Amino acid sequence: MRQNKRVRTAFLFIVVCLLCAYAGLEAQSTVTVFVTVTDAEGRYVTDLRKDDFEVLSDGASQAPMSVEHDARPLKVIVMLDRSASMNGAYPRLYEGVMTFLTRLQPGDQLRIGGFSHKVEFSSRFTATPLELLADLSALDYGNGRKLYDAVMAGCNLLNGVDGRPVLVMATDGDDTDSRGRRDAVVNRLRTGTIETYAVGVTTRYFNGVQAVQVSPGREFKQLPEDTGGAYLEVKDLRDTASVFSKLAEELHSQYVLAFSPSQHDGRVHKLTVRIKRPTLTARANASYVA
């Protein structure tokens, strides 16, 4: 009798393990995509339903499993260029980051990073203004611009966070000192799940000879293209707060779309998201790993 009970217990244990393993496989085989939808005037559209979306994987139609607004809290890392040319922009950038924090929703958190000849981060994610202000004030400055190393370090910190990961980079120039290569950074962003935003700042400073105006080049502007994020521009430092406010609005206006791809081969596949309503435009990840 006892032996039969042991056999039944062992059998039930095996069944439970198999069910858990199956559930794990199902979870891993689902692709999650964040989608921003705008109208012809650039306004965010937030009233769409599942039937309004069309998903294409390598040109083949995929049926969305679900379309909804994401309820997970944001975990955002904002990384600021701390090189010499940005000195005059810091007060406005700090104002922009603080404005961004006030536009976040309950549960969202922010962490600060800086990059010049080195890359550094604050010790925590926070939603407390005084803590954030202290973190901003503690950032060091230097020469050079390790932009690509900063992107990789930010991705590493966001990998596996409890929440929805977002990386924001703000600079007035392109990389000068990174040990990592740009193609490795682009591949990391393209095949990852971290939404990336590039904030290009136009600054004016004295280079020792004359006053010059600088802004980022094409390579920086293209960094977020495949991540579902976007390039945002600050041409006038007085507009910094409004740019960060718009970023917060966008993050809270997005749809989360989940579907199960027809192939599960571990490879990178091209992704296209379309809206069936005329005059509406969707921006989402350009690829995914099945």
Secondary structure, DSSP 4 states (H G I P E B T S, - for coil): -HHHHHHHHHHHHHHHHHHHHHHHHHHHT-EEEEEEEE-TTS-B-----GGGEEEEETTEEE--SEEEE--SPEEEEEEEE-BGGGGGGHHHHHHHHHHHHHTSPTT-EEEEEEESSSEEE-S--B--HHHHHHHHHT---BSS--HHHHHHHHHHHHTT-SSEEEEEEEESS--SS-SS-HHHHHHHHHHS--EEEEEEE-EEEE-SSSEEEE---HHHHHTTTTBT--EEEESSGGGHHHHHHHHHHHHTS-EEEEE--S--SS-EEEEEEEESSTT-EEE-BSEEE-
